[in-house]
Every structure is written in C-alpha cells, then in structure tokens.
C-alpha cells in the first residue's frame, strides 16, 4: 500500500489525518455545511430574478450575490464563514491543486504499475470483485 500512496504523492495527506481533530468544531461546520456548485449558483440567480425581475441579465454582484468561484463547501463555525475548495484541500495535503487524469497511459507508467501490483495482485485483467482491498 505504501507504494500506491507514494505513487499518488499522498504522504502529507495521511500525516495530516493523524493530527489532532477538534470534534466540536468539525460537527458545527458539517451541521451547517452546504455545497455550492454550478447548479446551486444558477438556482440562487433564478430565485433573485423571481423576487425582482429587473435583475434579469445582471451579474451576480449586481444581484447582491457572492461571486461564484467554483465548487466549494460553505459553512460557518462560531459565526465565522468557512469555505473549503479543492485548492484548500490540495494546500492542506501539500499537493498541486490539479488532478491527474491521463488518457492513453503507458503500460510502463509508475502509477499504473503500482495500481496493478497492489490492487490487482499483478494481474491487469483482474475484475473489480477480485481486487485485493486488504
């Protein structure tokens, strides 16, 4: 498993998980959390226009809404607004804020080789039900 973690550059993430957790703060955050994505942003705009039709065609700022900065989880802890984005998670894990998805990956790629050896027991034709997830 260590090879897979290494191939994905996730050591800092697992180190972060072993740090102290403040349970009450986490609970307070998740109780009030809401996901803000493209659909919810469009819904906010539609609601604003339905309340005041003169806002149609105006920007979010002109509608009195917060600017949409992409997918984020918003909440408040002790009255302080908190926002979690992919960038925040990447920074906490000390990783680049972009993912790794490669089309037509080479059979000699380190990540693919690590995946095959660890999860598929070295057999690249193994099906999901036969994976070694211990």
Residue pairs with C-beta under 8 A, 6 or more apart in sequence:
1 118
3 114
3 117
3 118
4 114
4 115
4 118
4 119
5 11
5 14
6 114
7 110
7 111
7 114
7 115
8 111
9 95
10 93
10 95
12 93
12 94
12 95
13 92
13 93
13 95
16 92
16 93
25 77
25 78
28 77
28 78
29 75
29 76
29 77
29 82
30 75
32 75
32 76
33 73
33 74
33 75
34 40
34 73
34 74
34 75
35 71
35 72
35 73
36 68
36 71
36 72
36 73
36 74
37 71
38 68
38 71
41 60
41 68
44 60
44 65
45 60
45 63
45 65
48 55
48 63
48 64
48 65
49 55
49 56
49 63
55 62
55 63
60 66
60 67
60 68
61 67
69 85
70 85
70 86
71 85
71 86
72 83
72 84
72 85
73 83
73 84
73 85
74 81
74 82
74 83
75 81
75 82
76 82
86 97
87 97
90 96
90 97
90 98
91 97
100 111
102 109
105 111
105 112
106 112
116 122
116 123
116 124
118 132
119 131
119 132
119 133
120 126
120 130
120 131
120 132
121 132
